Amino acid sequence: MKLTSTPRLADIAKRAGVSIAAVSIALHKAESTRVSAERRKKIISIAEEMGYSANELARALAERRTRLIGLAVPLRDPIFFNQFIAQALSGIQKTMMRRGYNLLIFSPSGKPGRATRDQILESKFTDGIIFINTRSCTVADVEETIDELQRANIKFSMINSYYGNSPINYAGADDAGIGEAAARYLAERGHKQIAFLSGQRTLPAHQQMVKGLKRGLKAHDLNLSAEHIGCSGYEETKAFEILDRWFDKRKDRVTAIFAADDQLLINLYDYIEQRGLSMPKDVAVLGRGNSGFGEHLRPRPTMFTIPTFSMGELAADLLIDSIENPKAEPRRVFLPYEFVNGVTA
């Protein structure tokens, strides 16, 4: 039985009646305009008919690229059960497929919230790295990660919770803006005793939302008192203790609560159910969370949703742009949030 050899670019070029360079551009550089759309279509059709498969190793050597992108998520918990990570990863994957790259996931082995030195070194085997900040990442963690990646001369983009001044490729949400919009929404509905249920004071998103809440309340001659900022450490027992303290007050009792993320919103729902309260009669509830999350809760929450899928798409595009065009300026993009008019506030 005679084996058929794998066709080369020269074979495709001969059959298509074009140069080898034109074939290489048509098959490997979708963004190039040096080959017309009609000719590109013809070349691709002939390549498929001849059973051509790109030699990725040779391609990587020629381009000095691996077409591998690393993903680092500093979280000890399994990342695929985390809805925020899963949505961002889906967006990343969509861009990777569209632009012809593959993803390499680094499993964390060091301190939560930080990239390990092993991950920094391993990322040198990729063209770049996407770093997703999680609720384990403090302001200091994020700054140190950026500093290490820049000193290692590694191309990267970052998702979520960075509000510093470094010129980096970044995709995130305007959490200060969300906090201000939340304060405005509740104040305009007559609430004066407004509380904020959060996770940890050291988190960048927490600090931004507090800044926004205070700014929004000040515009209505209100303030966010220290006793109305509760951080549970993402422990339900602690969240219940905070909520009991707020509701036990007879004077100036809390009438509205803004929850910082999906888990805290669930804690708040569980508390209200267990204490026999109702929303919004006994307390107005306003949340911030991932797109689509509120559809699974009843009553449907009033909330601000962040476009996590789009963050992933954009972060991957920004990184690949910087890989394929080293002169590209880094871009920091804060994607718009969406308001979902539920029935709880």
MOKA-V214781 format. One record per residue. N is the residue number from 0. RES is the residue in one letter. SS is DSSP state (H for helix, E for strand, L for the rest). PSI is psi as a letter, one per 40 degrees, with the letter a starting at -180 (NA if undefined). NEAR is the number of other C-alpha atoms within 10 Angstrom. Layout:
n/res/ss/psi/near
N/RES/SS/PSI/NEAR
N/RES/SS/PSI/NEAR
//
This chain:
n/res/ss/psi/near
0/M/L/h/3
1/K/L/h/4
2/L/L/h/5
3/T/L/h/7
4/S/L/i/8
5/T/L/h/12
6/P/L/i/14
7/R/L/i/15
8/L/H/d/18
9/A/H/d/15
10/D/H/d/17
11/I/H/d/23
12/A/H/d/19
13/K/H/d/12
14/R/H/d/12
15/A/H/e/19
16/G/L/f/11
17/V/L/i/14
18/S/L/i/13
19/I/H/d/17
20/A/H/d/12
21/A/H/d/18
22/V/H/d/26
23/S/H/d/18
24/I/H/d/16
25/A/H/d/23
26/L/H/d/16
27/H/H/e/12
28/K/L/g/14
29/A/L/d/14
30/E/L/e/10
31/S/L/i/10
32/T/L/e/11
33/R/L/e/11
34/V/L/h/19
35/S/L/i/12
36/A/H/d/12
37/E/H/d/8
38/R/H/d/15
39/R/H/d/19
40/K/H/d/14
41/K/H/d/14
42/I/H/d/24
43/I/H/d/17
44/S/H/d/13
45/I/H/d/17
46/A/H/d/23
47/E/H/d/11
48/E/H/d/10
49/M/L/e/15
50/G/L/f/13
51/Y/L/h/17
52/S/L/h/12
53/A/L/h/16
54/N/L/h/9
55/E/H/d/12
56/L/H/d/13
57/A/H/d/11
58/R/H/d/15
59/A/H/d/13
60/L/H/d/10
61/A/H/d/10
62/E/H/e/11
63/R/L/f/11
64/R/L/i/17
65/T/L/e/19
66/R/L/f/21
67/L/E/h/19
68/I/E/h/24
69/G/E/i/22
70/L/E/h/24
71/A/E/h/22
72/V/E/h/21
73/P/L/g/26
74/L/L/h/24
75/R/L/d/14
76/D/L/i/10
77/P/L/h/9
78/I/H/d/15
79/F/H/e/11
80/F/H/e/9
81/N/L/h/11
82/Q/H/d/16
83/F/H/d/21
84/I/H/d/21
85/A/H/d/16
86/Q/H/d/21
87/A/H/d/22
88/L/H/d/24
89/S/H/d/17
90/G/H/d/21
91/I/H/d/24
92/Q/H/d/19
93/K/H/d/15
94/T/H/d/21
95/M/H/d/20
96/M/H/d/11
97/R/H/d/10
98/R/H/e/16
99/G/L/f/12
100/Y/L/i/16
101/N/E/i/15
102/L/E/h/18
103/L/E/h/14
104/I/E/h/13
105/F/E/h/19
106/S/L/h/17
107/P/L/i/19
108/S/L/e/15
109/G/L/a/15
110/K/L/h/14
111/P/L/h/19
112/G/L/e/23
113/R/L/i/24
114/A/L/h/28
115/T/L/i/20
116/R/H/d/14
117/D/H/d/12
118/Q/H/d/19
119/I/H/d/19
120/L/H/d/13
121/E/H/d/13
122/S/H/e/25
123/K/H/e/15
124/F/H/e/14
125/T/L/i/20
126/D/L/e/22
127/G/E/i/26
128/I/E/i/29
129/I/E/h/26
130/F/E/h/22
131/I/E/h/26
132/N/L/h/26
133/T/L/a/21
134/R/L/e/20
135/S/L/e/17
136/C/L/h/25
137/T/E/i/22
138/V/H/d/17
139/A/H/d/13
140/D/H/d/19
141/V/H/d/24
142/E/H/d/17
143/E/H/d/14
144/T/H/d/20
145/I/H/d/20
146/D/H/d/13
147/E/H/d/15
148/L/H/d/19
149/Q/H/d/13
150/R/H/d/9
151/A/L/e/13
152/N/L/f/11
153/I/L/h/18
154/K/L/h/22
155/F/E/i/28
156/S/E/i/27
157/M/E/i/27
158/I/E/h/24
159/N/L/h/24
160/S/L/f/26
161/Y/L/h/25
162/Y/L/e/18
163/G/L/a/11
164/N/L/e/8
165/S/L/h/12
166/P/L/g/10
167/I/L/i/20
168/N/E/h/24
169/Y/E/i/27
170/A/E/h/26
171/G/E/a/26
172/A/E/i/22
173/D/L/g/20
174/D/H/d/27
175/A/H/d/22
176/G/H/d/19
177/I/H/d/27
178/G/H/d/29
179/E/H/d/22
180/A/H/d/20
181/A/H/d/25
182/A/H/d/32
183/R/H/d/20
184/Y/H/d/16
185/L/H/d/23
186/A/H/d/20
187/E/L/e/11
188/R/L/e/10
189/G/L/e/10
190/H/L/h/18
191/K/L/d/21
192/Q/L/g/18
193/I/E/h/25
194/A/E/i/25
195/F/E/h/26
196/L/E/h/24
197/S/E/a/26
198/G/L/c/22
199/Q/L/i/18
200/R/L/d/16
201/T/L/e/14
202/L/E/h/21
203/P/H/d/22
204/A/H/d/29
205/H/H/d/24
206/Q/H/d/19
207/Q/H/d/20
208/M/H/d/24
209/V/H/d/23
210/K/H/d/17
211/G/H/d/23
212/L/H/d/27
213/K/H/d/18
214/R/H/d/22
215/G/H/d/26
216/L/H/d/24
217/K/H/d/15
218/A/L/e/13
219/H/L/f/13
220/D/L/f/10
221/L/L/i/17
222/N/L/i/18
223/L/L/h/21
224/S/L/i/12
225/A/H/d/9
226/E/H/e/11
227/H/H/e/19
228/I/E/h/18
229/G/E/h/22
230/C/E/h/19
231/S/L/e/21
232/G/L/e/15
233/Y/L/f/15
234/E/L/h/13
235/E/H/d/17
236/T/H/d/13
237/K/H/d/15
238/A/H/d/22
239/F/H/d/17
240/E/H/d/13
241/I/H/d/18
242/L/H/d/22
243/D/H/d/13
244/R/H/d/15
245/W/H/d/18
246/F/H/e/15
247/D/H/e/10
248/K/L/h/10
249/R/L/d/8
250/K/L/h/7
251/D/L/f/11
252/R/L/i/16
253/V/L/h/22
254/T/L/e/20
255/A/E/i/24
256/I/E/h/25
257/F/E/h/27
258/A/E/h/25
259/A/L/d/25
260/D/L/a/20
261/D/H/d/18
262/Q/H/d/16
263/L/H/d/25
264/L/H/d/25
265/I/H/d/15
266/N/H/d/22
267/L/H/d/22
268/Y/H/d/19
269/D/H/d/14
270/Y/H/d/19
271/I/H/d/17
272/E/H/d/12
273/Q/H/d/9
274/R/L/e/9
275/G/L/f/9
276/L/L/i/13
277/S/L/i/15
278/M/L/h/17
279/P/L/e/16
280/K/L/d/10
281/D/L/d/14
282/V/L/h/20
283/A/E/h/22
284/V/E/h/25
285/L/E/h/27
286/G/E/i/28
287/R/E/h/28
288/G/E/a/23
289/N/E/i/20
290/S/L/h/20
291/G/L/e/11
292/F/H/d/16
293/G/H/e/22
294/E/H/e/11
295/H/H/e/9
296/L/L/i/11
297/R/L/h/11
298/P/L/i/15
299/R/L/h/15
300/P/L/i/26
301/T/E/h/20
302/M/E/i/29
303/F/E/h/23
304/T/E/i/23
305/I/E/i/24
306/P/L/g/21
307/T/H/d/28
308/F/H/d/21
309/S/H/d/21
310/M/H/d/27
311/G/H/d/28
312/E/H/d/21
313/L/H/d/24
314/A/H/d/30
315/A/H/d/31
316/D/H/d/19
317/L/H/d/24
318/L/H/d/26
319/I/H/d/24
320/D/H/d/16
321/S/H/d/20
322/I/H/d/17
323/E/H/d/12
324/N/L/g/10
325/P/L/e/11
326/K/L/e/9
327/A/L/h/12
328/E/L/h/13
329/P/L/i/18
330/R/L/h/16
331/R/E/h/21
332/V/E/h/17
333/F/E/h/14
334/L/E/i/16
335/P/L/i/14
336/Y/L/i/21
337/E/E/h/14
338/F/E/h/16
339/V/E/h/18
340/N/L/g/13
341/G/L/a/16
342/V/L/e/16
343/T/L/e/20
344/A/L/NA/21
//
